[in-house]
Amino acid sequence: MRKLALLGVLLAIGACDEAPEWERGAAPDPTNDDLKFVRGYRAGDDWCQLTGETAFTAEFLDHTADLVSCPTGSTAAQTLVEAYGAQQVAETGGYTVYTIPQI
């Protein structure tokens, strides 16, 4: 019985170490050409991508803020809003576009 209880505790601890969504695998491709991704925002494999200038994003670019796009409804998007206070400015191609003031 003790071994079973220990196994349960170890499994619970292991589940806590699971990487957040923005740290796992490649992000889905946008379904259109409105977004130009530069690099991962928080890490190289972050699903939220620093977003460059296109005809679609030009009106949202600001030299005092970063433009970042995340798959709509993803955990990556949720954590970006919670951690950085990102403000949504648009949605396109399965992605939500945010502006984040530079510090």
KAJODA-V575429 format. One record per residue. SS is DSSP state (~ for helix, > for strand, _ for the rest). PHI is phi as a letter, one per 30 degrees, with the letter a starting at -180 (none if undefined). OMEGA is omega as a letter, one per 20 degrees, with the letter a starting at -180 (999 if undefined). Layout:
ss: {SS	SS}
phi: {PHI	PHI}
omega: {OMEGA	OMEGA}
This chain:
ss: {_	~	~	~	~	~	~	~	~	~	~	~	~	~	~	~	_	_	_	_	~	~	~	_	_	_	_	_	_	_	_	_	_	_	_	_	>	>	>	>	_	_	_	_	_	_	_	_	>	>	>	_	_	_	_	_	_	~	~	~	_	>	_	_	>	>	>	>	>	>	>	_	_	_	~	~	~	~	~	~	~	~	~	~	_	_	>	>	>	>	>	>	_	_	>	>	>	>	>	>	>	_	_}
phi: {none	d	d	d	d	d	d	d	d	d	d	d	d	d	d	d	d	d	d	d	e	d	c	c	i	d	d	d	d	d	d	b	c	d	c	c	d	c	a	d	d	c	a	e	c	d	d	d	c	d	c	c	d	b	e	d	d	e	d	c	d	a	d	c	b	c	c	b	c	b	e	e	i	d	d	e	d	d	d	d	d	d	d	c	i	e	c	d	b	a	b	a	h	i	b	c	c	b	c	b	e	d	c}
omega: {r	a	r	r	r	r	r	r	r	r	r	r	r	r	r	a	a	a	r	a	a	r	a	r	a	r	r	r	r	a	r	a	a	a	r	a	a	a	r	a	a	r	a	a	r	r	r	a	r	a	a	a	r	r	a	a	a	a	a	a	a	a	a	a	r	r	a	r	r	r	a	r	a	r	r	r	a	a	r	r	a	a	a	a	a	r	r	r	a	r	r	r	a	a	r	a	a	r	a	r	r	a	999}
